[in-house]
């Protein structure tokens, strides 16, 4: 019969082999390093400070979650970029059963407004579904469709919704925003599109099909998919774009705002240069770097 002392030593040896983490444990793969966006941020800062007018920018790399801004909290006239949070609010309300996208709303005389859109050619007296009006407001940036929807949604409730998301620049009397807020809205739209809630893809599809692609999307390679919403306010020489770029390796969000510029013709090349600089930088970053925070 084995002695108690021998059994004790044998048991202890087995325990040590069992709990020792260095025995027969495969080596752990080191965490992927985060990409360095310092050089990109510096290049953008230097370039924009040299341009006439005031620019704002916000960037989010969707693979790593890294982000940075330039005049990120500076107020700019939102113009039609307001239609981003308005439509996000609309579709979230629909997904919760509060709104019926098939409900028809009447185009009244008081909804008339100039500027972009297709309904100004139709005239009052017609009815359109909420879903149709949303599409018009995003794809054609239709101001009349937006006015009809706001009567249903209540502008104040939309502003409260914007604040609830964490927006920093919201004013009940003025249509203002900032680069950070527009990037926030776009990111929430992407999150909503992945939620599988009723209608969750419809808004993002509208943004992919948006008619106005003259700013951030314009200089990118042929076939690049971009979901975006522009906004223009000529009295302040303001030209904005908020975009989600489906880069083949590193998708990202880019927002560019401007004001007090020499005009559209001088602002457009600046926006094109920034858009291309960011796209090419994303192409230079390894795909696997920092892939741990993607939406």
Beta strands, then each sheet from edge to edge (+ up, - down):
strand 1: 54-61
strand 2: 67-70
strand 3: 76-77
strand 4: 104-106
strand 5: 127-129
strand 6: 176-177
strand 7: 226-233
strand 8: 238-245
strand 9: 252-259
sheet 1: 2+ 1- 9+ 8- 7+
sheet 2: 3+ 6-
sheet 3: 4+ 5-
end
